[in-house]
Amino acid sequence: MRALVIGGTRFVGYHIVRKLLEENVEVTLFNRGQTADDFGNRVQRIHGDRKDYKKFYETFRRSRFDVVIDVIGYDPEDVEIAIKTFKGRIGQYIFISTGQVYLVTRNTHWPAREEDYYQPLAECPPGEEAGYEYGVKKRACEDLLEEAYKFQKFPSVRFRFPIIHGPRDYSLRLYSYIRRILDGNPLIIPEDGDVIVRHVYVGDVVRAIFRVLQVESTRGKVYNVASKEVMRLSEFIRLTARMLERDVEILPIPEKVMLEHHVTREVSPFSGKWVSYLDPSLIMEELKFQPTPVEEWLRETVRYFIDEYSGPDPDNYRQRPRELELIRYWKQFKKMI
């Protein structure tokens, strides 16, 4: 089997490539070459900017692959040129999408099912332009792929994922909580931020992709992939603390009070407006896919950050001194009332 991975060296793409190599797949990577990898001469590398659409087309228009896995398709133009380039030359095109495609609509069914995608767009929440635009652009990408399958039989499979966890996660969102648990002080979440947590393990992302490889019946389809377990963020934080063999005190504080003390919502990354809650029933039923238990993948991810990660603190940890001042104020205030 010959595979092209667009991206492939940071987090999700890295794990996909490792699995492809384990399965003796012939792998070609296309990316800008800015992130080092440890694949050595086991992969072929083509460096370039996918936004240079003319060059992208010229690079691949004569190539043939069994599968193209697009990890970094963010703009509809990315997908438009991919369809033009690979039409009739590949066996399968796998597109990594996001649960945010539901959050930018007026969908009221949670957990979101694949069919809940077909809802009108909601208005952009004030101050949330970046997250909103991301979801809208991913929808535009998906719409192009759906149309290309309908009219041209372009063999795409789309996956929608919530927050993805695992080793090499450069977002450091989970590490934001780990760092705070380890410093031994209370942890703040916005009062309305104890949201439902149903994330996904990067290993399950990889397994889901491999489950559809060269399976003709999956072409043109879309699947949600997420953990089976459902819990509140506070439960998830306490489970993380148990993995660290630590106790944790969680303080819900109104966002208005947080902002008065110059503490932003970013101190609790999983309390944001763009945390999706997906129903993975379809892939579990159709493809007999069983997600990894949360305790198992959370333990592995925590171990990675404790034993292997050697990078800087999360950017939001710079707020920690102001958080501690707010914690002292809030505890005193609660005593008074």
C-alpha positions in Angstrom: 0.0 0.0 0.0 1.2 3.5 -0.8 0.1 6.4 1.4 0.5 10.1 1.3 0.2 12.0 4.6 -0.3 15.8 4.3 1.2 17.0 7.6 2.4 14.1 9.7 5.2 15.2 12.1 3.6 17.0 15.1 0.8 15.2 17.0 -2.0 13.3 15.3 -0.2 13.0 12.0 2.9 11.7 13.7 1.0 8.9 15.3 -0.7 8.0 12.0 2.6 7.8 10.2 4.1 5.6 13.0 1.2 3.1 12.6 1.5 3.1 8.8 5.2 2.3 9.1 4.4 -0.5 11.6 2.1 -2.0 9.0 4.8 -1.8 6.3 3.0 0.9 4.3 5.1 2.9 1.9 4.7 6.4 3.2 5.3 9.8 1.6 5.1 12.9 3.8 4.2 16.3 2.5 4.7 19.3 4.8 6.8 22.4 5.2 9.6 20.5 6.9 9.6 22.7 10.0 9.1 20.0 12.6 11.8 17.3 13.0 10.7 13.7 13.0 12.4 10.4 13.9 11.2 8.4 10.8 14.6 8.4 9.2 14.8 6.9 5.7 11.6 4.9 6.2 9.5 7.7 4.6 9.8 9.8 1.5 9.7 13.5 2.2 8.4 16.2 -0.1 8.6 19.7 1.4 6.3 22.5 0.3 3.5 24.8 1.3 0.1 23.3 0.6 -1.2 26.9 0.2 0.9 27.2 -3.0 -1.9 25.4 -4.8 -0.4 25.6 -8.3 2.8 23.9 -7.0 0.8 21.4 -5.0 -1.1 20.4 -8.1 2.1 20.2 -10.2 3.8 18.1 -7.5 1.1 15.4 -7.3 -1.0 15.5 -10.4 0.8 12.4 -11.9 1.1 10.5 -8.6 -1.0 7.5 -7.5 -1.7 6.5 -3.9 -3.9 4.0 -2.3 -4.7 6.5 0.4 -4.2 10.2 1.1 -4.6 11.2 4.7 -5.2 15.0 5.1 -4.3 16.0 8.6 -4.0 19.8 8.0 -6.9 20.7 5.6 -8.3 23.8 7.2 -9.5 26.0 4.3 -12.0 25.0 1.5 -9.3 25.9 -1.1 -7.1 23.1 0.4 -9.8 20.5 -0.3 -10.8 22.0 -3.6 -7.2 21.6 -5.0 -6.9 18.1 -3.4 -10.0 16.9 -5.2 -8.7 18.4 -8.5 -5.2 16.9 -7.9 -6.2 13.4 -6.8 -9.4 12.7 -8.6 -9.2 9.3 -10.3 -5.7 8.7 -8.9 -6.3 7.5 -5.4 -8.2 4.7 -3.6 -9.2 6.8 -0.6 -9.0 10.3 0.8 -9.3 10.6 4.6 -10.1 14.0 6.0 -9.6 15.0 9.6 -12.4 17.2 10.6 -13.7 18.4 14.0 -16.7 18.4 16.3 -16.8 22.2 15.9 -18.8 21.7 12.7 -21.8 21.1 15.0 -21.0 24.0 17.5 -21.3 26.7 14.8 -24.8 25.6 13.9 -28.2 25.9 15.7 -28.1 22.2 16.6 -29.8 21.5 19.9 -29.2 17.7 20.0 -26.4 16.7 22.3 -24.4 14.5 22.0 -24.3 15.5 18.4 -24.9 12.7 15.8 -23.6 12.7 12.3 -27.0 13.7 10.9 -27.1 16.8 13.2 -24.6 18.4 10.9 -27.4 19.6 8.6 -28.5 22.6 10.5 -28.3 26.3 9.6 -25.3 28.3 10.9 -25.7 30.2 14.2 -24.5 33.7 14.7 -20.9 34.1 15.8 -20.7 34.6 19.6 -19.0 38.0 20.4 -15.3 37.6 20.8 -15.2 34.1 19.5 -14.4 34.8 15.8 -11.4 32.5 15.6 -13.1 29.4 16.9 -16.2 30.2 14.9 -14.3 30.7 11.7 -12.4 27.4 12.2 -15.7 25.5 12.5 -17.2 27.2 9.5 -14.2 26.6 7.3 -14.1 22.9 8.3 -17.8 22.7 7.3 -16.9 24.2 3.9 -14.2 21.6 3.5 -16.7 18.8 4.3 -19.3 20.2 2.0 -16.9 20.1 -0.9 -16.0 16.5 -0.2 -19.7 15.5 0.2 -20.5 17.1 -3.1 -17.4 15.5 -4.8 -18.5 12.1 -3.7 -22.1 12.6 -4.8 -21.3 13.8 -8.3 -17.8 12.5 -9.0 -17.5 9.5 -6.6 -14.4 11.1 -5.1 -13.6 8.5 -2.4 -13.4 10.5 0.8 -14.1 9.4 4.4 -14.5 12.2 6.9 -13.8 12.0 10.7 -15.1 14.4 13.3 -13.1 14.4 16.5 -13.6 16.3 19.8 -10.5 17.3 21.8 -7.7 14.8 21.1 -5.4 13.6 23.9 -2.1 11.6 23.9 1.7 11.8 23.9 3.1 14.7 21.8 0.0 16.8 22.3 1.5 20.3 21.7 -1.7 22.2 22.7 -0.7 21.5 26.3 -4.4 21.8 27.3 -4.3 18.8 29.6 -0.9 19.8 30.9 -2.5 23.1 32.0 -4.5 21.1 34.6 -1.6 18.8 35.4 0.7 21.7 36.1 -1.8 23.3 38.5 -2.5 20.0 40.3 1.2 19.5 40.8 1.8 22.9 42.3 -0.6 21.9 45.1 -2.9 25.0 45.0 -6.6 25.1 44.2 -7.7 25.0 40.6 -10.1 27.5 39.2 -12.8 26.7 36.6 -15.4 29.2 35.5 -18.7 28.8 37.3 -20.4 27.8 34.1 -17.4 25.8 32.9 -18.0 22.4 34.5 -18.9 21.1 31.1 -19.5 17.6 29.8 -16.2 15.9 28.8 -16.2 13.3 26.1 -12.8 13.6 24.4 -10.8 11.1 22.4 -7.5 9.3 22.6 -5.0 9.8 19.7 -4.6 6.0 19.5 -8.3 5.7 18.8 -8.0 8.4 16.0 -5.4 6.2 14.4 -7.4 3.0 14.9 -10.5 4.6 13.4 -8.5 5.6 10.3 -7.1 2.1 9.9 -10.6 0.6 10.3 -11.8 2.3 7.1 -8.6 1.8 5.0 -9.5 0.3 1.7 -13.1 -0.5 2.9 -15.2 0.6 0.0 -18.5 0.7 2.0 -17.1 3.6 4.0 -16.4 5.9 1.1 -18.5 9.0 1.1 -19.3 8.6 4.8 -18.5 10.6 7.9 -18.0 9.2 11.4 -17.8 10.8 14.9 -15.1 9.2 17.0 -15.0 9.8 20.8 -14.7 8.0 24.1 -17.7 6.1 25.4 -17.5 7.5 28.9 -19.3 10.7 29.8 -18.2 12.8 32.7 -18.1 16.4 34.0 -14.9 18.4 33.7 -14.6 18.4 37.5 -14.7 14.5 37.5 -12.1 14.5 34.7 -9.8 16.8 36.7 -10.2 14.6 39.8 -9.4 11.5 37.8 -6.3 13.2 36.5 -5.3 14.1 40.0 -5.7 10.5 41.1 -3.3 9.5 38.3 -0.8 11.9 39.8 -1.6 10.6 43.3 -2.5 14.1 44.4 -5.6 15.7 45.9 -7.1 18.7 44.1 -9.5 21.4 45.2 -11.6 22.8 42.4 -13.1 26.3 42.8 -15.9 27.4 40.4 -15.8 31.2 40.2 -18.1 33.4 38.1 -16.3 34.6 35.0 -17.2 38.2 35.8 -15.3 37.9 39.1 -12.4 36.2 37.3 -12.1 39.0 34.8 -12.2 41.6 37.5 -9.0 40.0 38.8 -7.5 39.8 35.3 -7.9 36.0 35.2 -9.3 34.8 31.9 -11.2 31.7 30.9 -8.1 30.3 29.3 -6.9 29.0 32.7 -9.4 26.2 32.2 -9.0 25.2 28.5 -11.7 22.6 28.6 -14.3 25.1 29.7 -14.3 27.0 26.5 -17.1 27.5 24.0 -15.6 25.2 21.4 -15.5 21.9 23.3 -17.7 19.5 21.4 -19.8 16.6 22.7 -20.1 13.9 20.1 -22.1 10.6 19.8 -19.8 7.8 18.5 -22.5 5.3 18.1 -22.4 5.1 14.3 -18.8 3.9 14.0 -19.3 1.6 17.0 -22.3 -0.1 15.3 -21.2 -0.1 11.7 -17.5 -0.9 12.1 -17.6 -2.6 15.5 -15.2 0.1 16.8 -14.6 0.1 20.6 -12.9 3.2 22.0 -10.1 2.9 24.6 -11.3 3.3 28.2 -10.6 6.8 29.5 -8.7 5.7 32.5 -6.3 3.8 30.2 -5.5 6.6 27.8 -5.5 9.3 30.5 -2.9 7.3 32.5 -0.7 7.0 29.4 -1.0 10.7 28.6 -0.3 11.8 32.2 2.7 9.6 32.2 4.0 11.2 29.0 3.8 14.7 30.5 5.5 13.6 33.7 8.2 11.4 32.3 8.9 12.6 28.8 7.7 16.1 28.2 10.5 18.7 28.6 9.1 21.8 27.0 7.8 25.1 28.5 4.8 25.6 30.7 1.5 26.3 29.0 1.1 29.9 28.1 -1.9 30.2 30.4 0.2 29.2 33.4 1.5 32.8 33.3 -1.7 33.7 34.9 -1.1 31.5 37.9 0.1 34.3 40.3 -3.2 36.2 39.6 -5.1 33.0 40.0 -3.7 32.5 43.5 -4.6 36.1 44.4 -8.1 35.5 43.2 -8.3 32.2 45.2 -7.4 34.0 48.4 -9.9 36.7 47.7 -12.7 34.3 46.8 -12.2 32.1 49.9 -12.3 35.2 52.1 -15.4 36.5 50.3 -17.2 33.2 50.7 -16.4 33.2 54.4 -18.0 36.7 54.7 -21.3 35.6 53.1 
